[in-house]
Amino acid sequence: MAFHVVPQFMWVLVWGEAMGSKTGKGLSAAFVRTVTEPGRYGDAMGLHLVVSPSGSKRWIQRITIRGKRVDLGLGPLAAVSLAEARELAARNFKEARTGGDPLRAKREAQAAVTFEEAARKVHEIHLPTWRNAKHGKDFIASLEAYAFPKLGKMKVQDVTTADVLAVLTPIWTKIPETAKRVRQRIGTVMKWAIAQGWRQDNPADNLDGALPKVPKVKAHRVALPYDKVSGFLDALGASGAGPSTKQALEFLVLTAVRSIEVREARWSEIDMAAKVWEIPAERMKMKRAHRVPLSPRALEILREAEALRPATPATPATQAEPSPLIFPGQKPGRPLSDMTLSKLVKELGFPVDVHGFRTSFRTWAQERTTTAHEVAEAALAHNVGNSVSQAYARSDMFEKRRDLMDRWAAYLAEEAGKVIRFPAGNA
């Protein structure tokens, strides 16, 4: 339904006429926000707040259109405020009073929008807000694989709880994590449809009793025992992988950061003189800037990577500009993929996850050092303590972490019997 803001003077006139006086009282914003008792609460011009037994709240307008009384859905409270609901109600009231049909545009929209069209629109709307492109691809890919075959061509307002159940039942116990995401994403599409006024309910809700319980199994990333990490680095250095890939993996092990943080690392984040790598907040999982102390070997890897970096071209027409990425992939301007690192680790005979090297470091710090818990956790950019203690703990314990990372690098070199060096010319 098209949304039109009613001018203030028109609102006063229409509101007063509908209330029967110019000083009529309706719902208050505080009441709308706090009411929990299930029921229907009237305002003016047929506007009602409906509170369901589950606690959800939505707006409907009981209005007479061309001699027929209908309940017109105006959307959930989460998407439509009291003021907005009143503006919509005023517009509908005025249009119906003059012989118009407020349902016409709504019907036309409903007639055209399928679940797939709605899902792709939701994907388009949310795409700029996802942390990375992978999340956006996963959202639409999972719906394409599991939801579209059954729901794709259905009108979004016709999808029922039984239809959603038919999508989820075959995958609920086989691939539970994927199934839960598909359910959540179907629900997201339906919430958007509710906000458009095309539905009153979300068919992805209230399915718990209809689906079998799946045992909760906490999946841990497979990690290499810390006393085997130096052996992995030996195998890595002797491999025929490209220098950028080998440098990125060893740098990841030495700094104990996440794969994406290394793969997207930029030269502008490095201060060689201060021996620090500062990862900006937007690239961190916790959305908080993280300073990483660089050990002597980590600095050496950076110098090796810099030696492979093309010099700044004399003319743009002859050469490409040097990549801002420290460990670029094969495609110009693109970082290494996570799959590239993961595949190499397994090809070298180590059936572990790249992320597991963080666990290797953390276990070493716990078992082989007397490092304080909060220092080791800070090295992994983890939050420690509750919100109150975090508010008062302003230090990132950088110098203590520098000592810890230097000792980690020294331990790996000692275990290997030498400092691992990657020949710059390896292909």
HELIX and SHEET records of a PDB file:
HELIX    1   1 GLN A    8  MET A   19  1                                  12    
HELIX    2   2 ALA A   29  THR A   34  1                                   6    
HELIX    3   3 LEU A   82  ARG A   97  1                                  16    
HELIX    4   4 LEU A  103  ALA A  112  1                                  10    
HELIX    5   5 PHE A  115  HIS A  126  1                                  12    
HELIX    6   6 LEU A  127  THR A  129  5                                   3    
HELIX    7   7 ALA A  133  SER A  142  1                                  10    
HELIX    8   8 LEU A  143  ALA A  147  3                                   5    
HELIX    9   9 PHE A  148  LEU A  151  1                                   4    
HELIX   10  10 VAL A  156  ASP A  158  5                                   3    
HELIX   11  11 THR A  161  LEU A  168  1                                   8    
HELIX   12  12 PRO A  176  ALA A  195  1                                  20    
HELIX   13  13 ASP A  208  ALA A  210  5                                   3    
HELIX   14  14 TYR A  226  LYS A  228  5                                   3    
HELIX   15  15 VAL A  229  ALA A  238  1                                  10    
HELIX   16  16 PRO A  243  THR A  255  1                                  13    
HELIX   17  17 SER A  259  ARG A  263  1                                   5    
HELIX   18  18 TRP A  267  GLU A  269  5                                   3    
HELIX   19  19 ALA A  281  ARG A  283  5                                   3    
HELIX   20  20 PRO A  296  ALA A  307  1                                  12    
HELIX   21  21 ASP A  338  GLU A  347  1                                  10    
HELIX   22  22 GLY A  356  ARG A  368  1                                  13    
HELIX   23  23 HIS A  373  ALA A  379  1                                   7    
HELIX   24  24 SER A  387  TYR A  392  1                                   6    
HELIX   25  25 PHE A  398  ALA A  416  1                                  19    
SHEET    1   A 4 GLY A  39  GLY A  42  0                                        
SHEET    2   A 4 LEU A  47  VAL A  51 -1                                        
SHEET    3   A 4 LYS A  57  ILE A  65 -1                                        
SHEET    4   A 4 LYS A  68  PRO A  76 -1                                        
SHEET    1   B 3 ILE A 270  ASP A 271  0                                        
SHEET    2   B 3 VAL A 276  ILE A 279 -1                                        
SHEET    3   B 3 HIS A 290  PRO A 293 -1                                        
END                                                                             
